[in-house]
Amino acid sequence: MIPVIISGGSGSRLWPVSRQSDPKPFLKLSDGHSLLQNTFNRAVTLPDVNAVITVTNEKLHFRMQDEYQQINDKKISCDFILEPFGRNTAPAIAAAALFALGKYSADEILLILPADHLISDLDAFNQAVQEASAVAKAGYIATFGIKPEYPETGYGYIEADMKKPITDKAYLVKRFVEKPSSELATEYLNSGHYLWNSGMFCGKVSTFITELELYAKNLITTTKTCLDKSTKDNLKNSTIIHLNSSLFLQAENISIDYALFEKTNKAAVLPCSLGWSDIGSWLSIAQNLPKDKHNNATIGENILHNTENCLVYSTGRIIAGVDIDNLIIVDTPDAVLIANKDHSQNVKLIFERLKNMEHKTSELHQTAHRPWGTYTVLEEGPLYKIKRIEVKPGASLSLQMHHHRSEHWVVVDGIATVTNGDKILELKANESTYIPVESKHRLENKTDKNLVLIEVQCGQYLGEDDIVRFDDKYGRAQ
């Protein structure tokens, strides 16, 4: 079995923790792991898993690699299919199936897992995967149908054909239903035949490809052409594919439900109860976190007085709550959200307004992740910006220059190897260098410990796009 982790979307309803360049899969919950890391752990602890395929945006590749490396104790092979932009789940799954056909085998079973789901009952999940594997071996594509616990209107539903069992646990799919009204959701709940559509699937590589060729011929053809013309990096135990941008644009922007599962007669549904949530809003996070005696769910440091039914989420500062009820309070270094718990879905409206304004809090956090490490904006004004830069062991920034700003670097921890014009410098803690406007420069960490420095930028324009790259180990040079 090869798990395929699909990661896309911005998680707009989980702003301000989720941003376009730091989306929902990186959200950390009370166990200290991100949703992505928990998905990876669920996948690699299944029997007979020796490789994982991840389909994600090109810009998130190095961040995901870091997340995996922190927990990949078994040294599982991690293949990446990198999208230049999102085209929904059908092209992503088609690309994964075609890639697996070429590298692995037509008989391999693919387990499609969204990167941002929460599953609390791991024993039930493992059992359901084994049952879905049996369905896949019988030539069907199994979808995991979650037994509904209440009349949810935010999920799609699947009607199982109870008269057509495939195994003693799975049934043919009778139909897919879009998000229903409250009245219909209640009717579905009471019928016992309808299940929440989890977006998780299991089927053989050959079945996925054969069915896509039958019902989405143009999609599978354009995706195959794109794969064949894409750049491949073959590393020691993994493959990285950079999808061809112009050819990937030709792949239809469509979900796998519409492209395939609503048409095929090979769709099966496996009813299961997994403690599952798609973590679609702050309300769903509150529902899945442990509660205190006043029904408050909390992450981070807080002091609450006469406070009930609240979600309090802090990424750094202490939050104090006095005489409040039914609120969502989320604090990040550069933005605070306060919302009525009953209207948590409307957070996406705030996100869209910020995005339309091109406000920086829709795109980035104060701490931004890069292939070489992170930078945190400590303070900025019209003519200056101060950053804390952390460079991972063995990593380096590109050889670059800026048209509009000078920089002053002060090392506070570690040893920096600095290219400054035609000079190569080695700087230790409490040592510094000044880099004039339009001077070529590079920062490297050749040691086995993190390098930390403070950067002071001065100039008329301090945007992140004022970078001309001449050489870059991460393929970002012009």
For each residue, the residues with C-beta under 8 A, 3 or more apart:
1: 46 47 48 49 108 109 110 111 129 133
2: 49 51 52 53 100 104 108 109 110 111
3: 43 44 46 49 52 53 110 111 113
4: 52 53 54 55 93 96 100 110 111 112 113
5: 36 39 40 43 52 53 54 55 56 113 114 115
6: 55 56 89 92 93 96 112 113 114 115
7: 23 25 36 54 55 56 57 60 64 114 115 116
8: 55 56 57 83 86 88 89 92
9: 23 24 86 116
10: 18 19 20 23 24 351
11: 14 15 18 23 24 25 27 116
12: 15 18 347 348 351 352
13: 18 280 281 282 344 345 347 348 351
14: 11 17 18 24 27 279 281 282 285 347
15: 11 12 18 19 335 337 347 348 350 351 354 361 362
16: 19 330 332 334 335 336 337 361
17: 14 27 313 315 330 332
18: 10 11 12 13 14 15 22 23 24 26 27
19: 10 15 16 22 23 361 362 363 364 365
20: 10 23 355 362 363 364
21: 59 60 363 364 368 369
22: 18 19 26 63 364 365 368 369
23: 7 9 10 11 18 19 20 26 60 116
24: 9 10 11 14 18 27 35 116 279
25: 7 11 34 35 36 39 115 116
26: 18 22 23 34 35 36 63 67
27: 11 14 17 18 24 34 35 116 279
28: 32 33 34
29: 33 35 118 285 288 289 299
30: 289 290 299
31: 38
32: 28
33: 28 29 37 38 41 71
34: 25 26 27 28 37 38 67
35: 24 25 26 27 29 38 39 115 116 117 118 279
36: 5 7 25 26 39 40 64 67 115 116
37: 33 34 40 41 67 68 70 71
38: 31 33 34 35 41 42 118 119
39: 5 25 35 36 42 43 113 114 115 116 117
40: 5 36 37 43 44 52 67 68 71 72
41: 33 37 38 44 45 71
42: 38 39 45 46 113 119 122 125
43: 3 5 39 40 46 49 52 111 113
44: 3 40 41 49 52 72 74 76
45: 41 42 49 122 126
46: 1 3 42 43 49 111 126 129
47: 1 130
48: 1
49: 1 2 3 43 44 45 46 52 76
50: 76 77
51: 2 76 77 78 79 104 238
52: 2 3 4 5 40 43 44 49 76 77 78 79
53: 2 3 4 5 79 80 81 96 99 100 110
54: 4 5 7 64 78 79 80 81 115
55: 4 5 6 7 8 80 81 83 92 93 95 96
56: 5 6 7 8 60 61 64 80 81 82 83 115
57: 7 8 60 61 82 83 84 85 86
58: 61 82 83 84 242
59: 21
60: 7 21 23 56 57 63 64
61: 56 57 58 64 65 80 82 240
62: 65 66 369 370 371 474
63: 22 26 60 66 67 369
64: 7 36 54 56 60 61 67 68 80
65: 61 62 68 69 78 80
66: 62 63 69 70 369
67: 26 34 36 37 40 63 64 70 71
68: 37 40 64 65 71 72 78
69: 65 66 72
70: 37 66 67
71: 33 37 40 41 67 68
72: 40 44 68 69 75 76 78
73:
74: 44
75: 72 237
76: 44 49 50 51 52 72
77: 50 51 52 237 238
78: 51 52 54 65 68 72 238
79: 51 52 53 54 99 103 238 239 240 241
80: 53 54 55 56 61 64 65 238 239 240 241
81: 53 54 55 56 92 95 96 99 241 243
82: 56 57 58 61 240 241 242 243
83: 8 55 56 57 58 86 87 92 243 248
84: 57 58 242 243 245 248
85: 57 245 248 249
86: 8 9 57 83
87: 83 90 91 92 248 249 251 252 253
88: 8 91 92 253 254 255 256
89: 6 8 92 93 199 255 256 257
90: 87 93 94 216 219 252 254 255 256 258 259 260
91: 87 88 94 95 219 223 248 251 252 253 254
92: 6 8 55 81 83 87 88 89 95 96
93: 4 6 55 89 90 96 97 112 201 208 256
94: 90 91 97 98 208 212 216 219 220 223 251
95: 55 81 91 92 98 99 223 226 227 241 243
96: 4 6 53 55 81 92 93 99 100 110 112
97: 93 94 100 101 110 205 208 209 212
98: 94 95 101 102 209 220 223 224 227
99: 53 79 81 95 96 102 103 227 239 241
100: 2 4 53 96 97 103 104 105 108 110 205
101: 97 98 104 105 106 205 206 209
102: 98 99 227
103: 79 99 100 239
104: 2 51 100 101 108 205
105: 100 101 108 205
106: 101 204 205 206 209
107: 204 205 206
108: 1 2 100 104 105 204 205
109: 1 2 133 136 137 202 203 204 205
110: 1 2 3 4 53 96 97 100 201 202 203 204 205 208
111: 1 2 3 4 43 46 129 132 200 201 202
112: 4 6 93 96 199 200 201 202 256
113: 3 4 5 6 39 42 43 117 200
114: 5 6 7 39 117 199 200 278
115: 5 6 7 25 35 36 39 54 56
116: 7 9 11 23 24 25 27 35 36 39 278 279
117: 35 39 113 114 198 199 200 276 277 278 279
118: 29 35 38 275 276 277 278 279 288
119: 38 42 122 125 274 275 276
120: 274 275 276 288
121: 124 125 273 274 275
122: 42 45 119 125 126
123: 126 127
124: 121 127 128 272 273 274 275
125: 42 119 121 122 128 129 274
126: 45 46 122 123 129 130
127: 123 124 130 131
128: 124 125 131 132 144 270 272 274
129: 1 46 111 125 126 132 133 202
130: 47 126 127 133 134
131: 127 128 134 135 142 167 169 170 270
132: 111 128 129 135 136 142 144 170 202 270
133: 1 109 129 130 136 137 202
134: 130 131 137 138 167
135: 131 132 138 140 142 166 167 170 202 268 270
136: 109 132 133 139 140 141 142 202 203 204 207
137: 109 133 134 204
138: 134 135 166 167
139: 136 204 207 266
140: 135 136 166 170 203 207 266 267 268
141: 136 201 202 203 207 208 211 260 261 264 266 267 268
142: 131 132 135 136 170 201 202 203 268 269 270
143: 158 173 197 198 200 201 202 261 267 268 269 270
144: 128 132 198 200 201 202 269 270 272 274 276
145: 158 160 195 196 197 198 269 270 271 272
146: 195 196 198 272 273 274 276
147: 195 196 271 272 273
148: 151 152 157 185 188 189 194 195 196
149: 152
150: 189
151: 148 182 185 186 188 189
152: 148 149 155 185 196
153: 179 180 181 182 185
154: 179 280 345
155: 152 179 196 197 278
156: 176 177 178 179 196 197 257
157: 148 176 177 180 185 188 194 195 196 197
158: 143 145 173 175 176 177 194 195 196 197 269
159: 173 174 175 176 177 193 194
160: 145 171 172 173 174 193 194 195 269 271
161: 164 171 172 173 174
162: 165 171 193
163:
164: 161 171 172
165: 162 168 170 171 172
166: 135 138 140 170 171 172 268
167: 131 134 135 138 170
168: 165
169: 131 270 271
170: 131 132 135 140 142 165 166 167 268 269 270 271
171: 160 161 162 164 165 166 268 269 271
172: 160 161 164 165 166 265 267 268 269
173: 143 158 159 160 161 176 261 267 268 269
174: 159 160 161 193
175: 158 159 262
176: 156 157 158 159 173 197 257 261 262
177: 156 157 158 159 180 184 188 194
178: 156
179: 153 154 155 156
180: 153 157 177 183 184 185 188
181: 153 184 185
182: 151 153 185 186
183: 180 186 187
184: 177 180 181 187 188
185: 148 151 152 153 157 180 181 182 188 189
186: 151 182 183 189 190
187: 183 184 190 191
188: 148 151 157 177 180 184 185 191 193 194
189: 148 150 151 185 186 194
190: 186 187
191: 187 188 194
192:
193: 159 160 162 174 188
194: 148 157 158 159 160 177 188 189 191
195: 145 146 147 148 157 158 160 269 271
196: 145 146 147 148 152 155 156 157 158 276
197: 143 145 155 156 157 158 176 257
198: 117 143 144 145 146 276 278
199: 89 112 114 117 278
200: 111 112 113 114 117 143 144
201: 93 110 111 112 141 142 143 144 256 261
202: 109 110 111 112 129 132 133 135 136 141 142 143 144
203: 109 110 136 140 141 142 207 208 266
204: 106 107 108 109 110 136 137 139 207 208
205: 97 100 101 104 105 106 107 108 109 110 208 209
206: 101 106 107 209 210
207: 136 139 140 141 203 204 210 211 266
208: 93 94 97 110 141 203 204 205 211 212
209: 97 98 101 106 205 206 212 213 220
210: 206 207 213 214
211: 141 207 208 214 215 260 264 266
212: 94 97 208 209 215 216 217 219 220 259 260
213: 209 210 216 217 220
214: 210 211 217 264
215: 211 212 259 260 263 264
216: 90 94 212 213 219 220 252 254 259 260
217: 212 213 214 220 221
218: 221 222 252
219: 90 91 94 212 216 222 223 251 252 254 259
220: 94 98 209 212 213 216 217 223 224
221: 217 218 224 225
222: 218 219 225 226 247 250 251 252
223: 91 94 95 98 219 220 226 227 251
224: 98 220 221 227 228
225: 221 222 228 229 247 250
226: 95 222 223 229 230 243 244 247 248 250 251
227: 95 98 99 102 223 224 230 241 243
228: 224 225
229: 225 226 244 247
230: 226 227 241 242 243 244 247
231: 241 242 244
232: 239 240 241 242
233: 239 240 241 242
234: 239
235: 238 239 240
236:
237: 75 77
238: 51 77 78 79 80 235
239: 79 80 99 103 232 233 234 235
240: 61 79 80 82 232 233 235
241: 79 80 81 82 95 99 227 230 231 232 233
242: 58 82 84 230 231 232 233
243: 81 82 83 84 95 226 227 230 247 248
244: 226 229 230 231 247 248
245: 84 85 248 249
246: 249 250
247: 222 225 226 229 230 243 244 250 251
248: 83 84 85 87 91 226 243 244 245 251
249: 85 87 245 246
250: 222 225 226 246 247
251: 87 91 94 219 222 223 226 247 248
252: 87 90 91 216 218 219 222 259
253: 87 88 91
254: 88 90 91 216 219 258 259
255: 88 89 90 258 259
256: 88 89 90 93 112 201 259 260 261
257: 89 156 176 197 260 261 262
258: 90 254 255 262
259: 90 212 215 216 219 252 254 255 256 263
260: 90 141 211 212 215 216 256 257 263 264
261: 141 143 173 176 201 256 257 264 267
262: 175 176 257 258
263: 215 259 260
264: 141 211 214 215 260 261 267
265: 172
266: 139 140 141 203 207 211
267: 140 141 143 172 173 261 264
268: 135 140 141 142 143 166 170 171 172 173
269: 142 143 144 145 158 160 170 171 172 173 195
270: 128 131 132 135 142 143 144 145 169 170
271: 145 147 160 169 170 171 195
272: 124 128 144 145 146 147
273: 121 124 146 147 276
274: 119 120 121 124 125 128 144 146
275: 118 119 120 121 124
276: 117 118 119 120 144 146 196 198 273
277: 117 118 280 284 287 288
278: 114 116 117 118 155 198 199 284
279: 14 24 27 35 116 117 118 284 285 288
280: 13 154 277 284
281: 13 14 284 285 344 345 347
282: 13 14 285 286 311 313 328 330 337 339 341 344 347
283: 286 287 311 328 341 344 345
284: 277 278 279 280 281 287 288
285: 14 29 279 281 282 288 289 297 311 313
286: 282 283 289 297 311 328 341
287: 277 283 284
288: 29 118 120 277 279 284 285
289: 29 30 285 286 297 298 299 311
290: 30 297
291: 294 295 296 297
292: 295 296 298
293:
294: 291 304 307 308 309
295: 291 292 308 309
296: 291 292 304 307 308 309 310 311 312
297: 285 286 289 290 291 310 311 312
298: 289 292 302 304 311 312 313
299: 29 30 289 312 313 314
300: 312 313 314 315 316 318 319 331
301: 314 317 318 319
302: 298 312 314 318 319 320 321
303: 318 319 320 321
304: 294 296 298 307 310 312 320 321
305: 320 321 322 323
306: 322 323
307: 294 296 304 310 312 321 322 323 324 325
308: 294 295 296 325 326
309: 294 295 296 325 326 341
310: 296 297 304 307 321 324 325 326 327 328 329 341
311: 282 283 285 286 289 296 297 298 327 328 329 330 341
312: 296 297 298 299 300 302 304 307 319 321 329
313: 17 282 285 298 299 300 328 329 330 331
314: 299 300 301 302 317 318 319 331
315: 17 300 331 332 333
316: 300 331 332 333
317: 301 314 331
318: 300 301 302 303 314
319: 300 301 302 303 312 314 329 331
320: 302 303 304 305
321: 302 303 304 305 307 310 312 324 327 329
322: 305 306 307
323: 305 306 307
324: 307 310 321 327
325: 307 308 309 310
326: 308 309 310 340 341 342
327: 310 311 321 324 338 339 340 341
328: 282 283 286 310 311 313 337 338 339 340 341 344
329: 310 311 312 313 319 321 336 337 338
330: 16 17 282 311 313 336 337
331: 300 313 314 315 316 317 319 336
332: 16 17 315 316 335 336 365 366
333: 315 316 365 366 367
334: 16 361 365 366
335: 15 16 332 361
336: 16 329 330 331 332
337: 15 16 282 328 329 330 347 350
338: 327 328 329
339: 282 327 328 343 344 346 347
340: 326 327 328 343 344
341: 282 283 286 309 310 311 326 327 328 344
342: 326
343: 339 340 346
344: 13 281 282 283 328 339 340 341 347
345: 13 154 281 283 348
346: 339 343 349 350
347: 12 13 14 15 281 282 337 339 344 350 351
348: 12 13 15 345 351 352
349: 346 352 353
350: 15 337 346 347 353 354
351: 10 12 13 15 347 348 354 355 362
352: 12 348 349 355 356
353: 349 350 356 357
354: 15 350 351 357 359 361 362
355: 20 351 352 358 359 362
356: 352 353
357: 353 354 362
358: 355 362
359: 354 355 362
360: 363 364
361: 15 16 19 334 335 354 364
362: 15 19 20 351 354 355 357 358 359
363: 19 20 21 360
364: 19 20 21 22 360 361 368
365: 19 22 332 333 334 368
366: 332 333 334 376 377
367: 333 374 375 376
368: 21 22 364 365 374 375 376
369: 21 22 62 63 66 373 374
370: 62 373 374 375
371: 62 395 474 476
372: 391 392 395 396 397 445 474
373: 369 370 389 390 391 392 395 450 451
374: 367 368 369 370 389 390
375: 367 368 370 387 388 389 390 455
376: 366 367 368 387 388
377: 366 380 385 386 387
378: 386 387 388 454
379: 385 386
380: 377 384 385 386 462
381: 384 385
382:
383: 458 459 460
384: 380 381 456 457 458 462
385: 377 379 380 381 456 457 462
386: 377 378 379 380 454 455 456 457
387: 375 376 377 378 454 455 457
388: 375 376 378 452 453 454 455
389: 373 374 375 443 452 453 454 455
390: 373 374 375 450 451 452
391: 372 373 395 396 397 414 416 443 444 445 450 451 452 453
392: 372 373 395 445 450
393: 445 447 448 449 450
394: 445 446 448
395: 371 372 373 391 392 444 445
396: 372 391 442 443 444 445 473
397: 372 391 400 442 443 444
398: 442 467 469 470 471 472 473 474 476 477
399: 419 440 441 442 469 470 471 472 477
400: 397 440 441 442 467 468 469 470
401: 438 439 440 441 468 470
402: 405 406 407 437 438 459 466 467 468
403: 437 438 466 468
404: 437 459 460 461 462 466
405: 402 437 457 458 459 460 461 462 466
406: 402 434 435 436 437 457 458 459
407: 402 434 435 441 455 456 457 458
408: 432 433 434 435 455 456 458
409: 416 418 427 432 433 435 443 453 454 455
410: 430 431 432 453 454 455 456
411: 414 415 416 427 428 429 430 431 432 451 452 453
412: 429 430 452 453 454
413: 429 450 451 452
414: 391 411 429 445 447 449 450 451 452 453
415: 411 426 427 428 445 446 447 451
416: 391 409 411 425 426 427 428 443 444 445 451 453
417: 424 425 426 443 444 445 446
418: 409 424 425 426 427 433 441 442 443 444
419: 399 423 424 425 440 441 442 444
420: 423 425 433 435 439 441
421: 439 440 441
422:
423: 419 420
424: 417 418 419
425: 416 417 418 419 420 433
426: 415 416 417 418
427: 409 411 415 416 418 431 432 433
428: 411 415 416 431
429: 411 412 413 414
430: 410 411 412
431: 410 411 427 428
432: 408 409 410 411 427
433: 408 409 418 420 425 427
434: 406 407 408
435: 406 407 408 409 420 439 441
436: 406 439
437: 402 403 404 405 406 459
438: 401 402 403
439: 401 420 421 435 436
440: 399 400 401 419 421 470
441: 399 400 401 407 418 419 420 421 435
442: 396 397 398 399 400 418 419 471
443: 389 391 396 397 409 416 417 418 451 453
444: 391 395 396 397 416 417 418 419
445: 372 391 392 393 394 395 396 414 415 416 417 450 451
446: 394 415 417
447: 393 414 415 451
448: 393 394
449: 393 414
450: 373 390 391 392 393 413 414 445
451: 373 390 391 411 413 414 415 416 443 445 447
452: 388 389 390 391 411 412 413 414
453: 388 389 391 409 410 411 412 414 416 443
454: 378 386 387 388 389 409 410 412
455: 375 386 387 388 389 407 408 409 410
456: 384 385 386 407 408 410
457: 384 385 386 387 405 406 407 462
458: 383 384 405 406 407 408
459: 383 402 404 405 406 437 462
460: 383 404 405
461: 404 405 466
462: 380 384 385 404 405 457 459 466
463: 466
464: 467
465:
466: 402 403 404 405 461 462 463
467: 398 400 402 464
468: 400 401 402 403 478
469: 398 399 400 472 476 477 478
470: 398 399 400 401 440 477 478
471: 398 399 442 477
472: 398 399 469 475 476 477
473: 396 398
474: 62 371 372 398
475: 472
476: 371 398 469 472
477: 398 399 469 470 471 472
478: 468 469 470
